[in-house]
Every structure is written in C-alpha cells, then in structure tokens.
C-alpha cells in the first residue's frame, strides 16, 4: 500500500472545499525546527499523490480529520 492509497482510505472522497493535512520531512522529529511541521493541505490530486508516495524515506504525518477553509478562505490546521 502506498502513502496515497492509505490516505485515500483514511479520507475517502474529499468534497470540494475540504482537504486532509500532511507533513513530511527527513529530520529527526525530536530535534528539528518548528517550521518543518507546517504541512500542507492534501486533496488527493494526482500530483499530490505522487509527491507523498515519493516521501517513503521521510517522517510522514497526517491529520485524520477532514478540514475545510475558514470563512475568509484560509486553509489551516490549528492545535
């Protein structure tokens, strides 16, 4: 199973205006800069699937929630 296959199972069919969230980096998660945790919206698009599948040697994290944009269109994940 690829990373994108896994995310397709977790997120299912993402409606317009919704997304998942992923983060991947090669640094040690215990000893890294906060900026590597920024992550990005994941909509399951072919280019995104290819990118996440190529991150096999990275530490990859995902949020199990399906997220939507705020009222002003901002796409973020908050604590």
Secondary structure as UniProt FT lines:
FT   HELIX           3..11
FT   TURN            16..17
FT   STRAND          18..25
FT   TURN            29..30
FT   HELIX           34..37
FT   STRAND          40..42
FT   HELIX           46..53
FT   TURN            54..57
FT   STRAND          59..68
FT   TURN            71..72
//
